[in-house]
Amino acid sequence: MTDAPRELDIVLFGATGFVGRLTAAHLAEQAPAGMRIGLAGRSRERLETVRTELGWAAADWPVIVLDALDQDAVADLAARARVVVTTVGPYARLGLPLAAACAAAGTHYCDLTGEVLFVHRSVAAHHEPAMLSGAKVVHACGFDSVPSDLGVLLCADAARADGAELGSTRLAVRSMKGGFSGGTIDSARTQAIEMRADPTTRRIAGDPWALAEGGRPPRPPRGSAPRRRGVAALAGRVTQASPVRRDPDNAHFTGPFVMAAFNTRVVARSASLLGYGSGFRYTEYSDYGPGAKGAVTAGVVSAGLLAGVAGMAFRPTRAVLDRLLPAPGEGPSEDAMRAGRFRMVVTAAASNGSRYRATVAAPYDPGYSGTAIMLGQSALALAQDDAGLPAATGVLTPATALGMPLVHRLRAHGFTLEVERLPATS
């Protein structure tokens, strides 16, 4: 990052939205004394209300009023701060000016996007400017895609310590309770509309390696990786969703994970930047349980997810979904968030026949309280851990920009992020 002095250490843009307020509260509680934090958004009145609600810890935080599409205003914001963290989406419509300003100014940046098209445009436009300025532009710092990205990183590091590379790797969502924010749904809606209107965007979103440096890696030589069976055979490609079938680890029925279409692309970018190996292939799916109940649940949920995604693209069905789904800025009650949790398991085979299992879990609502912690800790890591972070600059992922410092921070907040070596299979 540039050595020029900055007025503020962190600016939170979008502090008045539901997840923005949760993130502001986390920063007020966790930021060290003396850290200079600002709150930014479109309404001074709402920003001042949030600041008042945060209490004495935020009493002297400045409020900054600006519009996300005002290029002069976002350039000024980027020049004032060492780190900008933003919850303002849909990012494809509202996020590019701020990401561009941070890349040009050498200002670290992190967000909550789950939009392949936005990240693809950001990589194309901002990767080289950010590398030159020394900025880390870090996308997907919430439930999209921190658990996936860090879980695979733990396996890759374990394999590397054994002198091996990763091959077939898969993530299973073993349990999850909680909701998706209105902002996340609005982003999905915006991307679905754009994809329906433009075949080029459909090709980008459908490319499993769309975000990877250099695109799709070459196929490994025949016989260079362990034989794959069952669901493991799906890892011959990065895919957005697996069909209903049996999990080889526990024989449960599995089906699509709604966030896999984005997470797998982020992990593919990490793999390309960190060199997980030419044989690395990755997939994600959800565990719907054993027996007839598991099979029926997997089938019903899979059909519902496909219908929901398709419904977002068409105006009549979108109007119905808009009445049923939370709007941007809305969220659950405190009691509902306290009941939230998630547990995800990454299983990876390595080039030397070794196998690894990483568990990523937390007792938080994944889309709300858990995401606020992941985003807040990402911002604090960028502001405080600069010397200990990976050296990479440019448009990055949580694994490539924050790596183990973020793992340690999340562990300190009750997250499980552990990896073990499994017995090799014949």
C-alpha positions as CSV (number, residue, x, y, z in Angstrom):
1,M,0.0,0.0,0.0
2,T,1.2,3.6,-0.7
3,D,3.2,5.2,2.1
4,A,1.1,8.4,1.9
5,P,-0.5,9.2,5.3
6,R,-4.2,8.5,5.5
7,E,-6.8,10.2,7.6
8,L,-8.7,7.0,8.5
9,D,-7.6,3.4,9.1
10,I,-11.0,1.8,8.0
11,V,-14.1,3.2,6.3
12,L,-17.2,1.0,6.3
13,F,-19.3,1.9,3.3
14,G,-22.9,0.7,3.6
15,A,-23.0,1.0,7.3
16,T,-26.8,1.5,7.5
17,G,-27.8,-1.7,5.8
18,F,-28.6,-4.8,7.9
19,V,-25.3,-6.6,7.5
20,G,-23.6,-3.2,7.4
21,R,-24.9,-2.4,10.9
22,L,-23.8,-5.8,12.2
23,T,-20.3,-5.2,10.8
24,A,-20.2,-1.8,12.3
25,A,-21.1,-3.3,15.7
26,H,-18.4,-5.9,15.3
27,L,-15.8,-3.2,14.5
28,A,-16.9,-1.1,17.4
29,E,-16.5,-4.1,19.8
30,Q,-13.3,-5.5,18.3
31,A,-11.2,-2.6,16.9
32,P,-8.3,-1.5,19.2
33,A,-8.4,1.8,20.9
34,G,-7.2,4.6,18.7
35,M,-8.1,2.9,15.4
36,R,-9.6,5.6,13.2
37,I,-12.9,4.3,11.7
38,G,-15.4,6.1,9.5
39,L,-19.0,5.2,8.5
40,A,-20.1,5.9,4.9
41,G,-23.4,5.8,3.1
42,R,-26.0,7.9,1.3
43,S,-27.9,9.3,4.3
44,R,-26.3,11.4,7.0
45,E,-29.3,11.0,9.3
46,R,-29.2,7.2,9.1
47,L,-25.4,7.1,9.5
48,E,-25.6,9.3,12.6
49,T,-28.3,7.0,14.0
50,V,-26.1,3.9,13.5
51,R,-23.2,5.8,15.2
52,T,-25.4,6.6,18.2
53,E,-26.6,3.0,18.5
54,L,-22.9,1.8,18.6
55,G,-22.3,3.8,21.8
56,W,-19.2,5.4,23.2
57,A,-16.8,3.3,21.2
58,A,-18.0,5.0,18.0
59,A,-18.8,8.4,19.4
60,D,-16.0,10.2,17.5
61,W,-16.3,8.1,14.2
62,P,-16.8,10.5,11.3
63,V,-19.7,10.0,8.9
64,I,-19.1,10.4,5.2
65,V,-22.0,10.9,2.8
66,L,-21.6,9.8,-0.8
67,D,-23.2,8.0,-3.6
68,A,-21.6,4.7,-4.9
69,L,-21.7,5.9,-8.5
70,D,-20.1,9.3,-7.9
71,Q,-16.6,8.7,-9.1
72,D,-15.1,11.8,-7.6
73,A,-16.6,11.0,-4.2
74,V,-15.4,7.4,-4.1
75,A,-12.0,8.5,-5.3
76,D,-11.8,10.9,-2.4
77,L,-13.0,8.2,0.0
78,A,-10.3,5.8,-1.2
79,A,-7.6,8.5,-0.8
80,R,-8.7,9.1,2.8
81,A,-8.6,5.5,4.1
82,R,-6.0,2.7,4.4
83,V,-8.8,0.1,4.1
84,V,-12.3,0.4,2.6
85,V,-14.9,-2.3,3.4
86,T,-18.1,-2.2,1.6
87,T,-21.5,-4.0,1.8
88,V,-23.1,-1.9,-0.9
89,G,-24.5,-4.1,-3.7
90,P,-25.5,-5.3,-6.2
91,Y,-21.9,-5.0,-6.9
92,A,-22.1,-5.3,-10.6
93,R,-24.2,-2.1,-10.6
94,L,-22.7,-0.2,-7.7
95,G,-19.3,-1.6,-6.8
96,L,-17.0,-1.1,-9.7
97,P,-16.2,2.7,-9.1
98,L,-15.1,2.0,-5.5
99,A,-13.0,-1.0,-6.4
100,A,-11.4,1.0,-9.2
101,A,-10.6,3.9,-6.9
102,C,-9.1,1.7,-4.3
103,A,-6.9,-0.1,-6.9
104,A,-5.7,3.2,-8.2
105,A,-5.0,4.7,-4.8
106,G,-3.2,1.8,-3.2
107,T,-6.0,1.3,-0.7
108,H,-6.9,-2.1,0.6
109,Y,-10.5,-3.1,-0.1
110,C,-12.8,-6.0,0.9
111,D,-16.5,-6.8,0.2
112,L,-19.3,-9.3,0.4
113,T,-19.9,-10.0,-3.3
114,G,-21.2,-13.3,-4.5
115,E,-21.4,-12.1,-8.1
116,V,-19.2,-13.9,-10.7
117,L,-19.7,-11.2,-13.3
118,F,-18.6,-8.4,-11.0
119,V,-15.5,-10.2,-9.9
120,H,-14.7,-11.1,-13.5
121,R,-14.9,-7.4,-14.5
122,S,-12.9,-6.4,-11.4
123,V,-10.1,-8.8,-12.3
124,A,-10.0,-7.6,-15.9
125,A,-10.0,-3.9,-15.0
126,H,-8.3,-3.7,-11.6
127,H,-5.8,-6.5,-11.1
128,E,-2.9,-4.9,-12.7
129,P,-3.5,-1.3,-11.3
130,A,-3.9,-2.8,-7.8
131,M,-0.6,-4.8,-8.2
132,L,1.2,-1.6,-9.3
133,S,-0.3,0.5,-6.4
134,G,0.2,-2.2,-3.8
135,A,-3.5,-2.6,-3.0
136,K,-5.2,-5.8,-2.0
137,V,-8.7,-5.8,-3.6
138,V,-10.3,-8.7,-1.8
139,H,-13.7,-10.0,-3.0
140,A,-16.0,-12.5,-1.3
141,C,-15.1,-11.9,2.4
142,G,-18.3,-13.3,3.9
143,F,-20.0,-16.7,3.8
144,D,-19.4,-16.2,0.1
145,S,-16.6,-17.5,0.1
146,V,-14.4,-17.5,3.2
147,P,-15.3,-21.0,4.5
148,S,-14.8,-22.6,1.1
149,D,-11.6,-20.7,0.3
150,L,-9.9,-21.2,3.7
151,G,-11.0,-24.8,4.0
152,V,-9.3,-25.7,0.7
153,L,-6.3,-23.6,1.7
154,L,-5.8,-25.6,4.8
155,C,-5.8,-28.8,2.7
156,A,-3.4,-27.3,0.2
157,D,-1.0,-26.2,2.9
158,A,-1.1,-29.7,4.5
159,A,-0.4,-31.4,1.1
160,R,2.4,-29.0,0.4
161,A,4.0,-29.8,3.7
162,D,4.0,-33.4,2.6
163,G,5.6,-32.5,-0.7
164,A,2.4,-33.0,-2.7
165,E,-0.2,-31.1,-4.7
166,L,-4.0,-31.2,-4.5
167,G,-6.1,-33.3,-6.9
168,S,-9.7,-34.1,-6.5
169,T,-11.2,-31.9,-3.8
170,R,-14.8,-31.5,-2.6
171,L,-16.7,-29.6,0.0
172,A,-19.8,-30.9,1.7
173,V,-22.2,-28.7,3.6
174,R,-23.0,-31.0,6.5
175,S,-25.3,-28.7,8.4
176,M,-26.5,-25.1,8.0
177,K,-29.1,-23.1,9.8
178,G,-29.7,-19.5,8.9
179,G,-30.8,-17.2,6.1
180,F,-29.5,-15.3,3.1
181,S,-29.5,-11.6,3.4
182,G,-31.8,-9.4,1.2
183,G,-28.6,-7.9,-0.3
184,T,-27.4,-11.3,-1.4
185,I,-30.7,-12.1,-3.0
186,D,-30.8,-8.7,-4.7
187,S,-27.3,-9.5,-6.2
188,A,-28.5,-12.8,-7.4
189,R,-31.5,-11.2,-9.0
190,T,-29.4,-8.6,-10.8
191,Q,-27.0,-11.2,-12.1
192,A,-29.9,-13.4,-13.3
193,I,-31.4,-10.6,-15.2
194,E,-28.1,-9.6,-16.9
195,M,-27.4,-13.2,-17.8
196,R,-30.8,-13.7,-19.5
197,A,-30.2,-10.5,-21.6
198,D,-26.7,-11.2,-22.7
199,P,-25.3,-14.5,-23.9
200,T,-21.7,-13.4,-23.3
201,T,-22.4,-13.0,-19.6
202,R,-24.0,-16.5,-19.5
203,R,-20.8,-17.9,-20.9
204,I,-18.7,-16.1,-18.3
205,A,-20.9,-17.2,-15.4
206,G,-21.0,-20.7,-16.7
207,D,-17.2,-21.1,-17.1
208,P,-15.8,-22.9,-14.0
209,W,-12.5,-21.2,-14.5
210,A,-13.8,-17.7,-15.3
211,L,-11.9,-16.1,-12.4
212,A,-8.7,-18.1,-12.6
213,E,-5.5,-16.6,-13.8
214,G,-4.7,-18.2,-17.1
215,G,-8.1,-19.9,-17.4
216,R,-8.6,-23.6,-17.3
217,P,-5.4,-25.5,-16.3
218,P,-4.2,-28.4,-18.5
219,R,-5.6,-31.8,-17.7
220,P,-3.1,-33.9,-15.6
221,P,-1.4,-36.9,-17.4
222,R,-3.4,-40.1,-17.3
223,G,-2.6,-42.1,-14.2
224,S,-1.1,-39.2,-12.3
225,A,-3.9,-39.0,-9.7
226,P,-5.7,-41.6,-7.6
227,R,-8.7,-43.3,-9.1
228,R,-11.9,-41.4,-8.2
229,R,-15.3,-43.0,-7.4
230,G,-18.8,-41.9,-6.7
231,V,-19.1,-38.2,-5.9
232,A,-15.3,-37.9,-6.1
233,A,-15.6,-38.5,-9.8
234,L,-17.5,-35.2,-10.0
235,A,-14.4,-33.4,-9.1
236,G,-13.0,-33.9,-12.6
237,R,-14.2,-30.3,-13.1
238,V,-15.2,-27.4,-11.0
239,T,-19.0,-27.4,-11.1
240,Q,-21.7,-25.2,-9.8
241,A,-23.9,-28.0,-8.4
242,S,-23.8,-31.8,-8.1
243,P,-26.8,-34.0,-9.0
244,V,-28.5,-36.0,-6.4
245,R,-26.3,-39.0,-5.5
246,R,-24.5,-40.7,-2.6
247,D,-21.7,-39.1,-0.6
248,P,-18.7,-41.6,-0.5
249,D,-17.8,-40.5,3.0
250,N,-21.1,-41.3,4.7
251,A,-23.5,-42.7,2.1
252,H,-25.9,-39.7,2.6
253,F,-27.8,-38.2,-0.3
254,T,-26.4,-35.0,-1.7
255,G,-27.6,-32.3,-3.9
256,P,-26.7,-28.7,-5.1
257,F,-25.4,-26.1,-2.7
258,V,-26.9,-22.8,-3.7
259,M,-23.6,-20.8,-3.3
260,A,-21.4,-23.3,-5.2
261,A,-21.8,-21.5,-8.5
262,F,-19.8,-18.6,-7.0
263,N,-17.6,-20.3,-4.4
264,T,-16.1,-22.8,-6.8
265,R,-15.0,-19.9,-9.1
266,V,-13.3,-18.1,-6.1
267,V,-11.5,-21.3,-5.1
268,A,-10.4,-21.8,-8.7
269,R,-8.8,-18.3,-8.6
270,S,-7.0,-19.1,-5.4
271,A,-5.8,-22.4,-6.9
272,S,-4.4,-20.6,-9.9
273,L,-2.6,-17.9,-7.9
274,L,-1.3,-20.2,-5.1
275,G,-0.4,-23.2,-7.3
276,Y,-2.5,-26.0,-5.8
277,G,-1.5,-28.2,-8.7
278,S,-2.3,-29.0,-12.3
279,G,-4.5,-31.9,-11.2
280,F,-6.7,-29.8,-8.9
281,R,-10.4,-30.1,-9.5
282,Y,-13.1,-28.9,-7.1
283,T,-16.8,-29.2,-6.4
284,E,-19.3,-28.3,-3.7
285,Y,-22.6,-30.0,-2.6
286,S,-25.0,-30.2,0.3
287,D,-25.6,-33.2,2.5
288,Y,-29.3,-33.9,2.9
289,G,-29.1,-37.0,5.1
290,P,-29.5,-40.7,4.8
291,G,-32.3,-43.0,3.7
292,A,-35.5,-42.2,1.9
293,K,-35.9,-38.9,3.7
294,G,-32.5,-37.8,2.6
295,A,-33.2,-38.8,-1.0
296,V,-36.6,-37.0,-1.1
297,T,-35.1,-33.9,0.6
298,A,-32.2,-33.8,-1.9
299,G,-34.6,-34.1,-4.8
300,V,-37.1,-31.5,-3.6
301,V,-34.5,-28.9,-2.6
302,S,-32.6,-29.4,-5.8
303,A,-35.7,-28.8,-7.8
304,G,-36.6,-25.8,-5.7
305,L,-33.2,-24.2,-6.1
306,L,-33.2,-24.7,-9.9
307,A,-36.7,-23.2,-10.0
308,G,-35.7,-20.2,-7.9
309,V,-32.7,-19.4,-10.0
310,A,-34.7,-19.7,-13.2
311,G,-37.5,-17.6,-11.6
312,M,-35.1,-14.7,-10.9
313,A,-34.6,-14.2,-14.7
314,F,-38.2,-13.8,-15.7
315,R,-40.3,-10.7,-14.8
316,P,-43.6,-12.5,-13.8
317,T,-41.9,-15.1,-11.6
318,R,-39.5,-12.6,-10.2
319,A,-42.4,-10.4,-9.0
320,V,-43.7,-13.3,-7.1
321,L,-40.3,-14.1,-5.6
322,D,-39.8,-10.5,-4.6
323,R,-42.8,-10.6,-2.4
324,L,-41.6,-13.8,-0.6
325,L,-37.9,-13.1,-0.3
326,P,-36.3,-10.5,2.1
327,A,-35.5,-7.1,0.6
328,P,-32.1,-5.4,0.8
329,G,-31.6,-4.1,4.3
330,E,-33.9,-6.6,5.9
331,G,-32.8,-9.4,8.2
332,P,-33.8,-11.8,10.9
333,S,-34.4,-11.3,14.6
334,E,-31.7,-11.5,17.3
335,D,-33.2,-14.8,18.4
336,A,-33.1,-16.2,14.9
337,M,-29.5,-15.2,14.4
338,R,-28.5,-16.7,17.7
339,A,-29.9,-20.1,16.5
340,G,-27.7,-20.0,13.3
341,R,-24.8,-22.3,12.6
342,F,-22.9,-24.0,9.8
343,R,-20.5,-26.9,9.4
344,M,-18.7,-27.6,6.1
345,V,-16.2,-30.4,5.4
346,V,-13.5,-30.3,2.7
347,T,-12.0,-33.7,1.6
348,A,-9.0,-33.6,-0.7
349,A,-6.8,-36.2,-2.4
350,A,-3.2,-35.3,-3.1
351,S,-0.8,-36.3,-5.9
352,N,1.1,-38.7,-3.6
353,G,-2.0,-40.6,-2.6
354,S,-2.5,-38.8,0.7
355,R,-5.9,-37.5,1.8
356,Y,-6.9,-34.6,3.9
357,R,-10.0,-33.4,5.6
358,A,-10.6,-29.8,6.7
359,T,-13.6,-28.8,8.9
360,V,-14.9,-25.2,8.8
361,A,-17.7,-24.5,11.2
362,A,-19.1,-21.7,13.4
363,P,-22.0,-21.2,15.9
364,Y,-23.3,-18.1,13.9
365,D,-26.0,-17.4,11.3
366,P,-24.0,-17.8,8.1
367,G,-25.5,-14.9,6.1
368,Y,-25.7,-12.4,8.9
369,S,-23.8,-12.5,12.2
370,G,-21.2,-15.0,10.8
371,T,-20.7,-12.9,7.7
372,A,-20.3,-9.7,9.8
373,I,-17.5,-11.4,11.8
374,M,-15.8,-12.7,8.6
375,L,-16.0,-9.3,6.9
376,G,-15.1,-7.3,10.0
377,Q,-12.1,-9.5,10.7
378,S,-11.0,-9.3,7.1
379,A,-11.0,-5.5,7.3
380,L,-9.1,-5.6,10.7
381,A,-6.5,-8.0,9.2
382,L,-5.9,-5.6,6.3
383,A,-5.6,-2.7,8.7
384,Q,-3.5,-4.4,11.4
385,D,-1.7,-7.4,10.0
386,D,-0.2,-5.9,6.8
387,A,3.3,-7.1,7.6
388,G,2.1,-10.6,8.3
389,L,-0.3,-11.0,5.4
390,P,0.6,-12.8,2.1
391,A,2.7,-10.6,-0.1
392,A,0.3,-10.7,-3.1
393,T,-1.4,-7.6,-4.3
394,G,-4.0,-7.1,-7.0
395,V,-7.6,-8.5,-7.2
396,L,-7.4,-11.4,-4.8
397,T,-9.4,-13.9,-2.8
398,P,-9.6,-14.4,1.0
399,A,-7.0,-17.2,0.8
400,T,-4.6,-15.3,-1.4
401,A,-4.9,-11.9,0.4
402,L,-5.5,-12.9,4.0
403,G,-4.6,-16.6,4.4
404,M,-3.6,-17.9,7.8
405,P,-3.8,-14.5,9.6
406,L,-7.6,-14.6,8.9
407,V,-7.7,-18.2,9.9
408,H,-6.2,-17.3,13.3
409,R,-8.5,-14.4,13.7
410,L,-11.7,-16.4,13.0
411,R,-10.5,-19.2,15.4
412,A,-10.3,-16.5,18.1
413,H,-14.0,-15.8,17.5
414,G,-15.3,-19.3,17.9
415,F,-14.8,-20.6,14.3
416,T,-13.5,-24.1,13.8
417,L,-10.9,-24.2,11.1
418,E,-9.0,-27.5,11.4
419,V,-7.3,-30.0,9.0
420,E,-6.3,-33.6,9.5
421,R,-4.6,-36.3,7.4
422,L,-6.7,-39.3,6.5
423,P,-5.6,-42.8,5.7
424,A,-4.8,-43.2,2.1
425,T,-7.2,-45.2,-0.1
426,S,-6.2,-47.9,-2.6
